[in-house]
Amino acid sequence: MEQKVKNLYWHSHSITVEERRERYDYMSCVLWFTGLSAAGKSTLANSLCQRLHLMGVKSYVLDGDNIRHGLNKDLGFSPEDRKENIRRIGEVAKLFVDAGLIAMTAFISPYREDRDNARKLMNEGEFIEVFVRCPLQECERRDPKGIYKKARSGEVGEFTGISAPYEEPEDPEIILDTDKMTLEECVEEVLTYLIRNNYIKQSSKHPAD
């Protein structure tokens, strides 16, 4: 997107992201959860956030519906608005990463190009794409908001998977098949990835402690 105002200057922070990471003793990043509606993105992100909190890791979930109540309440679901929705979230997620947090975004984010553009905002290793994979039929069966039923009846237009496309990730860092894996298994899979790749350290803390 073209910058409309030209006489702007970037101001460097007095505390760098490297200094924050050294202080917190973990690697800030964004976990970008993408998948169909009802695939389990928000549930998974919030469960992971709870686990990270118990491990002493600062994290925050940027949820699709929540963001549309405030920051993006002026946007609809046209292809153009979806693109702008994800652009703004990418910028916000980058700020969270710079602040030393692990940001989790729970958005359908249906277009591959938009997700790739969000990745380009980050430095190498700061963007982890998590494909929350679930068959459309299973998502429709779950349908916690009743929105698939409305989409099938034509009451809701531009609905991903029904009347609008979803472009699956081609090479995500993590794939979670939520129709086959339990919530706990999915959370453990992400935590294992983060530990194995040195984003966080193994902790003795556990939800049962």
Backbone as JSON Lines, residues from 0, in Angstrom:
{"i":0,"aa":"M","n":[0.85,-1.19,0.0],"ca":[0.0,0.0,0.0],"c":[0.88,1.24,0.0]}
{"i":1,"aa":"E","n":[0.53,2.2,-0.84],"ca":[1.33,3.43,-0.98],"c":[1.17,4.32,0.24]}
{"i":2,"aa":"Q","n":[2.29,4.88,0.67],"ca":[2.28,5.82,1.81],"c":[1.68,7.14,1.35]}
{"i":3,"aa":"K","n":[0.6,7.59,2.0],"ca":[-0.07,8.82,1.59],"c":[0.64,10.06,2.1]}
{"i":4,"aa":"V","n":[1.17,9.97,3.32],"ca":[1.88,11.11,3.91],"c":[3.37,10.89,3.73]}
{"i":5,"aa":"K","n":[4.07,11.88,3.19],"ca":[5.47,11.7,2.83],"c":[6.46,12.16,3.91]}
{"i":6,"aa":"N","n":[6.1,13.18,4.68],"ca":[7.06,13.76,5.62],"c":[7.03,13.05,6.97]}
{"i":7,"aa":"L","n":[7.25,11.74,6.92],"ca":[7.29,10.92,8.13],"c":[8.67,10.29,8.28]}
{"i":8,"aa":"Y","n":[9.08,10.1,9.52],"ca":[10.4,9.52,9.78],"c":[10.26,8.4,10.8]}
{"i":9,"aa":"W","n":[11.01,7.32,10.59],"ca":[10.98,6.2,11.52],"c":[11.85,6.52,12.73]}
{"i":10,"aa":"H","n":[11.27,6.36,13.92],"ca":[11.99,6.63,15.16],"c":[12.4,5.32,15.8]}
{"i":11,"aa":"S","n":[13.67,5.12,16.01],"ca":[14.17,3.9,16.63],"c":[13.85,3.89,18.12]}
{"i":12,"aa":"H","n":[13.6,2.71,18.66],"ca":[13.28,2.58,20.08],"c":[14.56,2.56,20.91]}
{"i":13,"aa":"S","n":[14.45,3.0,22.15],"ca":[15.61,3.0,23.03],"c":[15.97,1.59,23.49]}
{"i":14,"aa":"I","n":[14.98,0.68,23.43],"ca":[15.21,-0.72,23.75],"c":[14.97,-1.54,22.49]}
{"i":15,"aa":"T","n":[15.96,-2.29,22.07],"ca":[15.84,-3.07,20.84],"c":[15.11,-4.38,21.1]}
{"i":16,"aa":"V","n":[14.62,-5.0,20.04],"ca":[13.96,-6.29,20.18],"c":[14.95,-7.34,20.66]}
{"i":17,"aa":"E","n":[16.2,-7.23,20.27],"ca":[17.22,-8.16,20.75],"c":[17.42,-8.05,22.25]}
{"i":18,"aa":"E","n":[17.39,-6.83,22.77],"ca":[17.52,-6.62,24.21],"c":[16.31,-7.19,24.95]}
{"i":19,"aa":"R","n":[15.13,-7.04,24.37],"ca":[13.92,-7.59,25.0],"c":[14.0,-9.12,25.03]}
{"i":20,"aa":"R","n":[14.45,-9.7,23.94],"ca":[14.55,-11.16,23.87],"c":[15.56,-11.69,24.87]}
{"i":21,"aa":"E","n":[16.66,-10.98,25.03],"ca":[17.66,-11.4,25.99],"c":[17.11,-11.3,27.41]}
{"i":22,"aa":"R","n":[16.34,-10.27,27.67],"ca":[15.76,-10.08,29.0],"c":[14.7,-11.14,29.29]}
{"i":23,"aa":"Y","n":[13.85,-11.44,28.29],"ca":[12.76,-12.39,28.5],"c":[13.22,-13.83,28.36]}
{"i":24,"aa":"D","n":[14.35,-14.03,27.67],"ca":[14.93,-15.37,27.48],"c":[14.07,-16.27,26.59]}
{"i":25,"aa":"Y","n":[13.44,-15.69,25.59],"ca":[12.79,-16.46,24.53],"c":[12.72,-15.59,23.28]}
{"i":26,"aa":"M","n":[12.42,-16.22,22.16],"ca":[12.42,-15.55,20.86],"c":[11.01,-15.1,20.5]}
{"i":27,"aa":"S","n":[10.79,-13.81,20.39],"ca":[9.47,-13.32,19.99],"c":[9.23,-13.66,18.52]}
{"i":28,"aa":"C","n":[7.97,-13.89,18.18],"ca":[7.62,-14.28,16.82],"c":[6.11,-14.16,16.66]}
{"i":29,"aa":"V","n":[5.62,-14.45,15.46],"ca":[4.18,-14.52,15.25],"c":[3.83,-15.92,14.76]}
{"i":30,"aa":"L","n":[2.87,-16.53,15.43],"ca":[2.3,-17.8,14.99],"c":[1.03,-17.46,14.22]}
{"i":31,"aa":"W","n":[1.08,-17.65,12.92],"ca":[-0.04,-17.24,12.05],"c":[-0.94,-18.44,11.78]}
{"i":32,"aa":"F","n":[-2.02,-18.57,12.56],"ca":[-2.97,-19.67,12.39],"c":[-3.93,-19.35,11.24]}
{"i":33,"aa":"T","n":[-3.98,-20.21,10.26],"ca":[-4.86,-20.01,9.12],"c":[-5.65,-21.29,8.85]}
{"i":34,"aa":"G","n":[-6.88,-21.14,8.42],"ca":[-7.73,-22.3,8.14],"c":[-9.17,-21.86,8.02]}
{"i":35,"aa":"L","n":[-10.02,-22.77,7.64],"ca":[-11.43,-22.48,7.47],"c":[-12.1,-22.08,8.78]}
{"i":36,"aa":"S","n":[-13.22,-21.43,8.68],"ca":[-14.03,-21.13,9.86],"c":[-14.43,-22.44,10.53]}
{"i":37,"aa":"A","n":[-14.29,-22.5,11.85],"ca":[-14.61,-23.68,12.67],"c":[-13.55,-24.77,12.58]}
{"i":38,"aa":"A","n":[-12.4,-24.46,11.98],"ca":[-11.3,-25.44,11.95],"c":[-10.66,-25.58,13.32]}
{"i":39,"aa":"G","n":[-10.78,-24.54,14.16],"ca":[-10.24,-24.6,15.52],"c":[-9.14,-23.61,15.8]}
{"i":40,"aa":"K","n":[-9.01,-22.6,14.98],"ca":[-7.9,-21.63,15.11],"c":[-7.93,-20.89,16.44]}
{"i":41,"aa":"S","n":[-9.05,-20.29,16.78],"ca":[-9.14,-19.49,18.01],"c":[-9.01,-20.35,19.25]}
{"i":42,"aa":"T","n":[-9.66,-21.5,19.25],"ca":[-9.57,-22.41,20.39],"c":[-8.14,-22.84,20.62]}
{"i":43,"aa":"L","n":[-7.47,-23.2,19.54],"ca":[-6.08,-23.64,19.63],"c":[-5.17,-22.52,20.1]}
{"i":44,"aa":"A","n":[-5.32,-21.33,19.5],"ca":[-4.46,-20.2,19.86],"c":[-4.62,-19.83,21.34]}
{"i":45,"aa":"N","n":[-5.85,-19.84,21.83],"ca":[-6.09,-19.48,23.23],"c":[-5.57,-20.55,24.19]}
{"i":46,"aa":"S","n":[-5.69,-21.81,23.81],"ca":[-5.14,-22.88,24.65],"c":[-3.63,-22.81,24.69]}
{"i":47,"aa":"L","n":[-3.02,-22.51,23.56],"ca":[-1.57,-22.36,23.51],"c":[-1.13,-21.16,24.34]}
{"i":48,"aa":"C","n":[-1.9,-20.09,24.28],"ca":[-1.58,-18.89,25.05],"c":[-1.58,-19.2,26.55]}
{"i":49,"aa":"Q","n":[-2.52,-20.02,27.0],"ca":[-2.57,-20.43,28.41],"c":[-1.32,-21.2,28.8]}
{"i":50,"aa":"R","n":[-0.91,-22.11,27.94],"ca":[0.29,-22.9,28.23],"c":[1.53,-22.03,28.28]}
{"i":51,"aa":"L","n":[1.66,-21.12,27.34],"ca":[2.82,-20.23,27.31],"c":[2.85,-19.35,28.56]}
{"i":52,"aa":"H","n":[1.68,-18.91,28.99],"ca":[1.59,-18.09,30.2],"c":[2.13,-18.85,31.41]}
{"i":53,"aa":"L","n":[1.76,-20.12,31.51],"ca":[2.24,-20.95,32.62],"c":[3.74,-21.17,32.55]}
{"i":54,"aa":"M","n":[4.3,-21.08,31.36],"ca":[5.74,-21.25,31.17],"c":[6.5,-19.94,31.33]}
{"i":55,"aa":"G","n":[5.77,-18.86,31.61],"ca":[6.41,-17.57,31.79],"c":[6.71,-16.83,30.5]}
{"i":56,"aa":"V","n":[6.06,-17.25,29.42],"ca":[6.27,-16.62,28.11],"c":[5.15,-15.63,27.84]}
{"i":57,"aa":"K","n":[5.51,-14.39,27.52],"ca":[4.52,-13.36,27.24],"c":[3.97,-13.56,25.82]}
{"i":58,"aa":"S","n":[2.65,-13.69,25.73],"ca":[2.02,-13.92,24.43],"c":[0.65,-13.24,24.39]}
{"i":59,"aa":"Y","n":[0.11,-13.12,23.19],"ca":[-1.2,-12.49,23.05],"c":[-1.87,-13.01,21.77]}
{"i":60,"aa":"V","n":[-3.19,-13.24,21.86],"ca":[-3.95,-13.74,20.72],"c":[-4.69,-12.59,20.04]}
{"i":61,"aa":"L","n":[-4.44,-12.42,18.77],"ca":[-5.2,-11.5,17.93],"c":[-6.25,-12.32,17.2]}
{"i":62,"aa":"D","n":[-7.5,-12.2,17.63],"ca":[-8.58,-13.03,17.12],"c":[-9.38,-12.28,16.04]}
{"i":63,"aa":"G","n":[-9.75,-13.0,14.99],"ca":[-10.43,-12.39,13.86],"c":[-11.69,-11.63,14.23]}
{"i":64,"aa":"D","n":[-12.59,-12.25,14.98],"ca":[-13.84,-11.59,15.36],"c":[-13.57,-10.4,16.27]}
{"i":65,"aa":"N","n":[-12.67,-10.57,17.23],"ca":[-12.37,-9.48,18.16],"c":[-11.82,-8.26,17.45]}
{"i":66,"aa":"I","n":[-10.92,-8.48,16.51],"ca":[-10.32,-7.36,15.78],"c":[-11.36,-6.63,14.95]}
{"i":67,"aa":"R","n":[-12.34,-7.34,14.44],"ca":[-13.38,-6.7,13.63],"c":[-14.38,-5.92,14.49]}
{"i":68,"aa":"H","n":[-14.31,-6.08,15.8],"ca":[-15.13,-5.25,16.69],"c":[-14.53,-3.87,16.89]}
{"i":69,"aa":"G","n":[-13.23,-3.73,16.61],"ca":[-12.57,-2.46,16.87],"c":[-11.73,-1.99,15.71]}
{"i":70,"aa":"L","n":[-10.48,-2.4,15.68],"ca":[-9.52,-1.93,14.68],"c":[-10.05,-2.03,13.26]}
{"i":71,"aa":"N","n":[-10.71,-3.14,12.93],"ca":[-11.15,-3.37,11.56],"c":[-12.67,-3.38,11.4]}
{"i":72,"aa":"K","n":[-13.36,-2.63,12.25],"ca":[-14.82,-2.63,12.17],"c":[-15.34,-1.92,10.92]}
{"i":73,"aa":"D","n":[-14.45,-1.21,10.24],"ca":[-14.86,-0.53,9.01],"c":[-14.74,-1.42,7.78]}
{"i":74,"aa":"L","n":[-14.31,-2.66,7.96],"ca":[-14.07,-3.56,6.82],"c":[-15.15,-4.63,6.71]}
{"i":75,"aa":"G","n":[-15.49,-4.97,5.46],"ca":[-16.43,-6.06,5.21],"c":[-15.67,-7.31,4.8]}
{"i":76,"aa":"F","n":[-16.27,-8.08,3.89],"ca":[-15.67,-9.35,3.49],"c":[-15.45,-9.46,1.99]}
{"i":77,"aa":"S","n":[-15.4,-8.32,1.33],"ca":[-15.03,-8.33,-0.09],"c":[-13.56,-8.71,-0.19]}
{"i":78,"aa":"P","n":[-13.1,-9.16,-1.36],"ca":[-11.67,-9.48,-1.51],"c":[-10.76,-8.33,-1.11]}
{"i":79,"aa":"E","n":[-11.17,-7.1,-1.44],"ca":[-10.35,-5.93,-1.1],"c":[-10.3,-5.71,0.41]}
{"i":80,"aa":"D","n":[-11.45,-5.85,1.07],"ca":[-11.49,-5.66,2.52],"c":[-10.76,-6.78,3.25]}
{"i":81,"aa":"R","n":[-10.85,-7.99,2.74],"ca":[-10.12,-9.1,3.34],"c":[-8.61,-8.84,3.26]}
{"i":82,"aa":"K","n":[-8.18,-8.32,2.14],"ca":[-6.77,-8.01,1.94],"c":[-6.3,-6.96,2.94]}
{"i":83,"aa":"E","n":[-7.11,-5.9,3.1],"ca":[-6.76,-4.83,4.03],"c":[-6.81,-5.33,5.48]}
{"i":84,"aa":"N","n":[-7.76,-6.21,5.77],"ca":[-7.87,-6.8,7.1],"c":[-6.57,-7.5,7.48]}
{"i":85,"aa":"I","n":[-6.06,-8.3,6.58],"ca":[-4.83,-9.05,6.86],"c":[-3.61,-8.13,6.86]}
{"i":86,"aa":"R","n":[-3.61,-7.12,6.02],"ca":[-2.48,-6.18,6.01],"c":[-2.35,-5.5,7.37]}
{"i":87,"aa":"R","n":[-3.48,-5.04,7.91],"ca":[-3.44,-4.37,9.21],"c":[-2.99,-5.33,10.31]}
{"i":88,"aa":"I","n":[-3.48,-6.54,10.27],"ca":[-3.11,-7.51,11.29],"c":[-1.63,-7.82,11.21]}
{"i":89,"aa":"G","n":[-1.1,-7.92,10.0],"ca":[0.33,-8.15,9.84],"c":[1.15,-7.05,10.49]}
{"i":90,"aa":"E","n":[0.71,-5.81,10.31],"ca":[1.43,-4.68,10.9],"c":[1.33,-4.7,12.42]}
{"i":91,"aa":"V","n":[0.15,-5.03,12.95],"ca":[-0.02,-5.11,14.4],"c":[0.83,-6.25,14.97]}
{"i":92,"aa":"A","n":[0.8,-7.4,14.3],"ca":[1.59,-8.54,14.76],"c":[3.07,-8.2,14.8]}
{"i":93,"aa":"K","n":[3.54,-7.45,13.84],"ca":[4.95,-7.04,13.81],"c":[5.29,-6.19,15.03]}
{"i":94,"aa":"L","n":[4.37,-5.31,15.44],"ca":[4.6,-4.5,16.63],"c":[4.71,-5.37,17.88]}
{"i":95,"aa":"F","n":[3.89,-6.4,17.96],"ca":[3.95,-7.32,19.09],"c":[5.28,-8.05,19.12]}
{"i":96,"aa":"V","n":[5.75,-8.45,17.95],"ca":[7.05,-9.14,17.87],"c":[8.16,-8.2,18.31]}
{"i":97,"aa":"D","n":[8.1,-6.95,17.86],"ca":[9.1,-5.96,18.26],"c":[9.07,-5.71,19.76]}
{"i":98,"aa":"A","n":[7.88,-5.86,20.36],"ca":[7.73,-5.65,21.81],"c":[8.21,-6.86,22.62]}
{"i":99,"aa":"G","n":[8.6,-7.92,21.93],"ca":[9.15,-9.08,22.61],"c":[8.14,-10.15,22.97]}
{"i":100,"aa":"L","n":[6.96,-10.11,22.36],"ca":[5.91,-11.09,22.65],"c":[5.83,-12.14,21.55]}
{"i":101,"aa":"I","n":[5.2,-13.25,21.88],"ca":[4.78,-14.22,20.87],"c":[3.34,-13.88,20.53]}
{"i":102,"aa":"A","n":[3.13,-13.4,19.32],"ca":[1.78,-13.03,18.87],"c":[1.17,-14.21,18.14]}
{"i":103,"aa":"M","n":[-0.11,-14.45,18.38],"ca":[-0.83,-15.5,17.68],"c":[-2.02,-14.88,16.96]}
{"i":104,"aa":"T","n":[-2.09,-15.07,15.66],"ca":[-3.19,-14.51,14.89],"c":[-4.13,-15.63,14.47]}
{"i":105,"aa":"A","n":[-5.39,-15.51,14.81],"ca":[-6.4,-16.52,14.48],"c":[-7.37,-15.93,13.46]}
{"i":106,"aa":"F","n":[-6.98,-15.99,12.2],"ca":[-7.76,-15.43,11.1],"c":[-7.85,-16.47,9.99]}
{"i":107,"aa":"I","n":[-8.96,-16.5,9.29],"ca":[-9.05,-17.39,8.12],"c":[-7.93,-17.05,7.16]}
{"i":108,"aa":"S","n":[-7.69,-15.75,6.93],"ca":[-6.69,-15.26,5.98],"c":[-6.63,-16.15,4.74]}
{"i":109,"aa":"P","n":[-7.67,-16.09,3.91],"ca":[-7.85,-17.09,2.84],"c":[-6.88,-16.98,1.66]}
{"i":110,"aa":"Y","n":[-6.25,-15.81,1.48],"ca":[-5.43,-15.63,0.28],"c":[-3.95,-15.8,0.58]}
{"i":111,"aa":"R","n":[-3.33,-16.66,-0.2],"ca":[-1.92,-16.99,-0.02],"c":[-1.04,-15.75,-0.14]}
{"i":112,"aa":"E","n":[-1.35,-14.88,-1.07],"ca":[-0.55,-13.67,-1.28],"c":[-0.56,-12.78,-0.04]}
{"i":113,"aa":"D","n":[-1.71,-12.66,0.6],"ca":[-1.81,-11.81,1.8],"c":[-0.99,-12.39,2.95]}
{"i":114,"aa":"R","n":[-1.02,-13.7,3.1],"ca":[-0.21,-14.33,4.15],"c":[1.28,-14.17,3.84]}
{"i":115,"aa":"D","n":[1.64,-14.29,2.58],"ca":[3.04,-14.1,2.18],"c":[3.48,-12.66,2.44]}
{"i":116,"aa":"N","n":[2.59,-11.71,2.2],"ca":[2.93,-10.31,2.46],"c":[3.13,-10.06,3.95]}
{"i":117,"aa":"A","n":[2.32,-10.73,4.78],"ca":[2.5,-10.61,6.23],"c":[3.86,-11.18,6.64]}
{"i":118,"aa":"R","n":[4.24,-12.28,6.03],"ca":[5.54,-12.88,6.32],"c":[6.68,-11.92,5.96]}
{"i":119,"aa":"K","n":[6.53,-11.22,4.85],"ca":[7.58,-10.3,4.38],"c":[7.79,-9.13,5.33]}
{"i":120,"aa":"L","n":[6.78,-8.83,6.16],"ca":[6.93,-7.74,7.13],"c":[7.92,-8.11,8.23]}
{"i":121,"aa":"M","n":[8.09,-9.4,8.45],"ca":[8.91,-9.88,9.56],"c":[10.33,-10.18,9.09]}
{"i":122,"aa":"N","n":[11.22,-10.28,10.05],"ca":[12.57,-10.73,9.78],"c":[12.59,-12.25,9.67]}
{"i":123,"aa":"E","n":[13.68,-12.79,9.19],"ca":[13.82,-14.24,9.03],"c":[13.56,-14.94,10.37]}
{"i":124,"aa":"G","n":[12.69,-15.94,10.33],"ca":[12.4,-16.73,11.52],"c":[11.33,-16.17,12.43]}
{"i":125,"aa":"E","n":[10.82,-14.98,12.14],"ca":[9.82,-14.37,13.02],"c":[8.39,-14.75,12.66]}
{"i":126,"aa":"F","n":[8.19,-15.38,11.51],"ca":[6.84,-15.71,11.04],"c":[6.71,-17.23,10.92]}
{"i":127,"aa":"I","n":[5.78,-17.78,11.67],"ca":[5.54,-19.23,11.65],"c":[4.1,-19.46,11.19]}
{"i":128,"aa":"E","n":[3.95,-20.0,10.0],"ca":[2.61,-20.26,9.46],"c":[2.11,-21.61,9.97]}
{"i":129,"aa":"V","n":[0.94,-21.58,10.59],"ca":[0.35,-22.8,11.15],"c":[-0.95,-23.06,10.4]}
{"i":130,"aa":"F","n":[-0.96,-24.12,9.59],"ca":[-2.15,-24.47,8.84],"c":[-3.04,-25.36,9.7]}
{"i":131,"aa":"V","n":[-4.15,-24.8,10.13],"ca":[-5.12,-25.55,10.93],"c":[-6.06,-26.22,9.92]}
{"i":132,"aa":"R","n":[-5.7,-27.45,9.59],"ca":[-6.38,-28.13,8.49],"c":[-7.56,-28.97,9.0]}
{"i":133,"aa":"C","n":[-8.68,-28.77,8.35],"ca":[-9.88,-29.51,8.71],"c":[-10.8,-29.56,7.48]}
{"i":134,"aa":"P","n":[-11.32,-30.72,7.12],"ca":[-12.2,-30.81,5.95],"c":[-13.42,-29.91,6.08]}
{"i":135,"aa":"L","n":[-13.85,-29.37,4.97],"ca":[-15.01,-28.48,4.96],"c":[-16.22,-29.16,5.6]}
{"i":136,"aa":"Q","n":[-16.42,-30.44,5.29],"ca":[-17.57,-31.16,5.83],"c":[-17.56,-31.18,7.36]}
{"i":137,"aa":"E","n":[-16.38,-31.35,7.94],"ca":[-16.27,-31.36,9.4],"c":[-16.51,-29.97,9.98]}
{"i":138,"aa":"C","n":[-15.99,-28.96,9.31],"ca":[-16.22,-27.57,9.77],"c":[-17.71,-27.25,9.74]}
{"i":139,"aa":"E","n":[-18.38,-27.7,8.7],"ca":[-19.82,-27.47,8.6],"c":[-20.57,-28.24,9.69]}
{"i":140,"aa":"R","n":[-20.1,-29.44,10.0],"ca":[-20.74,-30.22,11.04],"c":[-20.64,-29.53,12.39]}
{"i":141,"aa":"R","n":[-19.46,-28.93,12.65],"ca":[-19.25,-28.22,13.92],"c":[-20.09,-26.95,13.94]}
{"i":142,"aa":"D","n":[-19.86,-26.09,12.97],"ca":[-20.62,-24.84,12.75],"c":[-21.07,-24.18,14.05]}
{"i":143,"aa":"P","n":[-20.15,-23.8,14.96],"ca":[-20.53,-23.26,16.27],"c":[-21.31,-21.95,16.2]}
{"i":144,"aa":"K","n":[-21.11,-21.19,15.13],"ca":[-21.8,-19.9,15.0],"c":[-23.04,-20.0,14.12]}
{"i":145,"aa":"G","n":[-23.28,-21.18,13.53],"ca":[-24.41,-21.34,12.62],"c":[-24.22,-20.6,11.31]}
{"i":146,"aa":"I","n":[-22.99,-20.22,11.02],"ca":[-22.75,-19.36,9.87],"c":[-22.67,-20.15,8.56]}
{"i":147,"aa":"Y","n":[-22.24,-21.41,8.63],"ca":[-22.21,-22.23,7.41],"c":[-23.63,-22.44,6.89]}
{"i":148,"aa":"K","n":[-24.54,-22.67,7.81],"ca":[-25.94,-22.85,7.42],"c":[-26.47,-21.6,6.73]}
{"i":149,"aa":"K","n":[-26.1,-20.44,7.27],"ca":[-26.53,-19.18,6.65],"c":[-25.88,-18.99,5.29]}
{"i":150,"aa":"A","n":[-24.61,-19.41,5.17],"ca":[-23.91,-19.28,3.89],"c":[-24.54,-20.17,2.84]}
{"i":151,"aa":"R","n":[-24.93,-21.38,3.22],"ca":[-25.56,-22.31,2.28],"c":[-26.92,-21.81,1.81]}
{"i":152,"aa":"S","n":[-27.61,-21.08,2.69],"ca":[-28.93,-20.57,2.33],"c":[-28.85,-19.25,1.56]}
{"i":153,"aa":"G","n":[-27.65,-18.69,1.48],"ca":[-27.48,-17.43,0.76],"c":[-27.65,-16.22,1.65]}
{"i":154,"aa":"E","n":[-27.89,-16.45,2.93],"ca":[-28.08,-15.35,3.87],"c":[-26.77,-14.6,4.11]}
{"i":155,"aa":"V","n":[-25.66,-15.33,4.03],"ca":[-24.33,-14.74,4.19],"c":[-23.56,-14.94,2.89]}
{"i":156,"aa":"G","n":[-23.08,-13.85,2.31],"ca":[-22.33,-13.93,1.07],"c":[-20.83,-13.85,1.31]}
{"i":157,"aa":"E","n":[-20.05,-14.12,0.27],"ca":[-18.59,-14.05,0.34],"c":[-18.05,-14.84,1.52]}
{"i":158,"aa":"F","n":[-18.54,-16.08,1.68],"ca":[-18.13,-16.89,2.82],"c":[-17.09,-17.91,2.37]}
{"i":159,"aa":"T","n":[-15.96,-17.9,3.03],"ca":[-14.83,-18.74,2.65],"c":[-15.19,-20.23,2.7]}
{"i":160,"aa":"G","n":[-14.89,-20.92,1.61],"ca":[-15.16,-22.35,1.51],"c":[-16.48,-22.66,0.86]}
{"i":161,"aa":"I","n":[-17.38,-21.67,0.84],"ca":[-18.71,-21.85,0.23],"c":[-18.83,-20.97,-1.02]}
{"i":162,"aa":"S","n":[-18.8,-19.67,-0.82],"ca":[-18.97,-18.74,-1.95],"c":[-17.72,-17.89,-2.18]}
{"i":163,"aa":"A","n":[-16.67,-18.15,-1.42],"ca":[-15.39,-17.45,-1.6],"c":[-14.27,-18.48,-1.41]}
{"i":164,"aa":"P","n":[-13.15,-18.28,-2.09],"ca":[-12.09,-19.3,-2.06],"c":[-11.25,-19.3,-0.8]}
{"i":165,"aa":"Y","n":[-10.64,-20.45,-0.53],"ca":[-9.59,-20.55,0.48],"c":[-8.38,-21.19,-0.18]}
{"i":166,"aa":"E","n":[-7.26,-20.47,-0.17],"ca":[-6.03,-20.97,-0.78],"c":[-5.15,-21.57,0.32]}
{"i":167,"aa":"E","n":[-5.02,-22.89,0.3],"ca":[-4.26,-23.57,1.34],"c":[-2.78,-23.19,1.27]}
{"i":168,"aa":"P","n":[-2.1,-23.13,2.42],"ca":[-0.66,-22.87,2.43],"c":[0.09,-23.94,1.64]}
{"i":169,"aa":"E","n":[1.12,-23.51,0.94],"ca":[1.91,-24.45,0.14],"c":[3.04,-25.08,0.95]}
{"i":170,"aa":"D","n":[3.6,-24.33,1.89],"ca":[4.73,-24.85,2.65],"c":[4.73,-24.27,4.07]}
{"i":171,"aa":"P","n":[3.68,-24.56,4.84],"ca":[3.61,-24.01,6.21],"c":[4.63,-24.67,7.11]}
{"i":172,"aa":"E","n":[5.03,-23.95,8.14],"ca":[5.96,-24.52,9.12],"c":[5.3,-25.65,9.92]}
{"i":173,"aa":"I","n":[4.01,-25.52,10.2],"ca":[3.29,-26.5,11.02],"c":[1.94,-26.8,10.36]}
{"i":174,"aa":"I","n":[1.56,-28.07,10.34],"ca":[0.22,-28.49,9.9],"c":[-0.44,-29.23,11.04]}
{"i":175,"aa":"L","n":[-1.66,-28.81,11.39],"ca":[-2.42,-29.47,12.45],"c":[-3.75,-29.96,11.88]}
{"i":176,"aa":"D","n":[-3.95,-31.25,11.87],"ca":[-5.2,-31.83,11.37],"c":[-6.18,-31.96,12.52]}
{"i":177,"aa":"T","n":[-7.01,-30.95,12.69],"ca":[-7.85,-30.89,13.89],"c":[-9.03,-31.85,13.85]}
{"i":178,"aa":"D","n":[-9.27,-32.5,12.72],"ca":[-10.31,-33.53,12.68],"c":[-9.77,-34.87,13.17]}
{"i":179,"aa":"K","n":[-8.43,-34.96,13.31],"ca":[-7.79,-36.21,13.73],"c":[-7.05,-36.06,15.06]}
{"i":180,"aa":"M","n":[-6.63,-34.84,15.38],"ca":[-5.84,-34.6,16.58],"c":[-6.7,-33.95,17.66]}
{"i":181,"aa":"T","n":[-6.41,-34.26,18.9],"ca":[-7.09,-33.6,20.01],"c":[-6.5,-32.2,20.18]}
{"i":182,"aa":"L","n":[-7.2,-31.37,20.94],"ca":[-6.7,-30.03,21.22],"c":[-5.35,-30.1,21.92]}
{"i":183,"aa":"E","n":[-5.23,-30.97,22.89],"ca":[-3.96,-31.11,23.62],"c":[-2.84,-31.55,22.68]}
{"i":184,"aa":"E","n":[-3.11,-32.46,21.78],"ca":[-2.09,-32.91,20.83],"c":[-1.64,-31.77,19.93]}
{"i":185,"aa":"C","n":[-2.57,-30.94,19.52],"ca":[-2.23,-29.79,18.66],"c":[-1.34,-28.81,19.42]}
{"i":186,"aa":"V","n":[-1.71,-28.5,20.66],"ca":[-0.92,-27.58,21.47],"c":[0.49,-28.13,21.66]}
{"i":187,"aa":"E","n":[0.6,-29.42,21.97],"ca":[1.91,-30.04,22.18],"c":[2.74,-30.0,20.9]}
{"i":188,"aa":"E","n":[2.1,-30.15,19.76],"ca":[2.82,-30.11,18.48],"c":[3.45,-28.74,18.27]}
{"i":189,"aa":"V","n":[2.71,-27.69,18.57],"ca":[3.24,-26.33,18.4],"c":[4.36,-26.07,19.42]}
{"i":190,"aa":"L","n":[4.13,-26.47,20.67],"ca":[5.15,-26.27,21.7],"c":[6.44,-27.02,21.35]}
{"i":191,"aa":"T","n":[6.3,-28.21,20.82],"ca":[7.47,-28.99,20.42],"c":[8.24,-28.28,19.33]}
{"i":192,"aa":"Y","n":[7.52,-27.7,18.37],"ca":[8.18,-26.94,17.3],"c":[8.93,-25.75,17.88]}
{"i":193,"aa":"L","n":[8.3,-25.02,18.79],"ca":[8.92,-23.83,19.38],"c":[10.16,-24.19,20.18]}
{"i":194,"aa":"I","n":[10.09,-25.28,20.92],"ca":[11.24,-25.7,21.72],"c":[12.36,-26.22,20.82]}
{"i":195,"aa":"R","n":[12.01,-27.07,19.85],"ca":[13.01,-27.65,18.96],"c":[13.76,-26.59,18.16]}
{"i":196,"aa":"N","n":[13.07,-25.51,17.82],"ca":[13.68,-24.47,17.0],"c":[14.14,-23.26,17.82]}
{"i":197,"aa":"N","n":[14.24,-23.46,19.14],"ca":[14.86,-22.49,20.04],"c":[14.1,-21.16,20.16]}
{"i":198,"aa":"Y","n":[12.77,-21.2,20.01],"ca":[11.98,-20.01,20.28],"c":[11.74,-19.88,21.78]}
{"i":199,"aa":"I","n":[11.46,-21.01,22.42],"ca":[11.27,-21.04,23.85],"c":[12.1,-22.19,24.42]}
{"i":200,"aa":"K","n":[12.26,-22.19,25.75],"ca":[13.0,-23.26,26.4],"c":[12.05,-24.22,27.08]}
{"i":201,"aa":"Q","n":[12.51,-25.46,27.18],"ca":[11.73,-26.46,27.9],"c":[11.5,-25.98,29.33]}
{"i":202,"aa":"S","n":[10.28,-26.1,29.8],"ca":[9.95,-25.63,31.15],"c":[9.42,-26.79,31.98]}
{"i":203,"aa":"S","n":[9.72,-26.75,33.26],"ca":[9.2,-27.77,34.16],"c":[7.78,-27.47,34.58]}
{"i":204,"aa":"K","n":[7.34,-26.24,34.28],"ca":[5.97,-25.87,34.66],"c":[4.98,-26.6,33.77]}
{"i":205,"aa":"H","n":[3.86,-26.94,34.31],"ca":[2.84,-27.69,33.58],"c":[1.48,-27.27,34.12]}
{"i":206,"aa":"P","n":[0.42,-27.31,33.27],"ca":[-0.91,-26.9,33.73],"c":[-1.35,-27.62,34.99]}
{"i":207,"aa":"A","n":[-0.86,-28.85,35.21],"ca":[-1.31,-29.61,36.37],"c":[-0.56,-29.21,37.65]}
{"i":208,"aa":"D","n":[0.54,-28.45,37.52],"ca":[1.34,-28.07,38.68],"c":[0.61,-27.03,39.54]}
